[in-house]
Amino acid sequence: MKNMRAMLEEAGRTLSNRDKGMALAMGAAGMDNEPRFAERPPFSQVFTIENDIKNKYKEYEIAVRNNELLRAQNLVNEIDQLEQQKIMIQNQAASPLSNRDMEIANILESISQ
């Protein structure tokens, strides 16, 4: 709260609704310190995706129990997409050499022969 008061130059004990709205808008505009999904390390991305998959499975079980077959099928599709995304991230993390590194390694190998 003190930081918000300082940022908004608010002198009183409470923040006005207008100032609270501005502070929320600034936070929504990316002033948080949390890294974006793509900026996180691969293991963190996989962990997040695995949690999403677990949550989707729970939703799927509820949809099946309630006989909501279309919703259940949509959830299966979402789970499949998340699984594919997880596999892609794991494969990228498993290949430590970039294309450029591979080209350099191939050149060095051809020179040494």
N, C-alpha and C positions, 0 to 999 in steps of 0.2 A: 504494500500500500504506500509506504514512504517513497519508493521509487516512482510509483505512478504520480503521486502528488508533485514530486520534483519535476518529472517530465512534463506534467501538465501545468506547472507553476500554480498549483492549488495551495492556498494558504490555510484554509479551514480544516476542521477535523474530519469532515465528510466530503466525499466526492459527489459532484452533481451528476445527474443522469447523463447529461451531455458529455461530461468528462469521462464517465465510465464507458460510454459508447465509443468515444475516441480511443480510449485505451484498448478496448476490445478490438477495434478495427486495426489498430497498430499491431496488436498481437497476431491477428489474422493475416496481416500483410507480411508475415515472415520475420517478426522481431524475436521469435523464440530461438532458443539455442539448440533445439532438437534437429539432428540431421535428417534430411529427406531420405526416403526409402532407398533411392538409387545411390546415395552417398554412404550408406551404411556398409560395413564389411559383409562379405557373403554369408558368413555363419549367422549373423544377425538377421539378414534378409530371409534365410531359410527358416530360422526360428519363428519369425513373424508369420511366414506363409504356413508353417506347420500348425501354428495356433489358429490361423484362419480356417484351415482345413478341419481341425477338430470342432470348431464352432459350426461350420457348415454341416458336418456330420450330425451334430446335435439337432440342428434345424431340420435336416433331412428326416431323422427319426420321428420328430414331431409331425412333420408333414405327412409321412406315411401313416402314422398312427391316426391322424385326422382325415385320412383318405384324400389328401390334396395331391393328387398324382402329378398334375402339371407343375406345381411348385416343387415337388420332390424331384422331378426330372430336371428342372432348371438348376436346382441345387447340385445334382449329380454333374451337370455340365460345368458349373462353377468350380466344383471340387476337381474335376479333370483338368480344367485350365490352370488351377493353382498347382496341381501336381506337375504339369508340364513346365510351368514357370520355375518351380523348385528344382526340377531336373536340369533345366537350362543353366540356372545359377550354379548348381553343383558342378556341372561340366566345365563351366567357365573358370571356376575356382580351382578345378583339378588340373587345368592346363596352365602351368605357370609361365609358359613362354608365349609372348604375343606373336603376331604374324611377322613383325619386323625382326624380333629376336630369332624366330625360326629361319628367316632369310639369312641373317648374319651367321647363324650356326651352320647352315648349309654351305655358305661361301667359305667359311673357315675350314670346314671339313673337306671341301673340294681343293682348297689350297694345300692342305697338309698331305694329300694323297699323291 
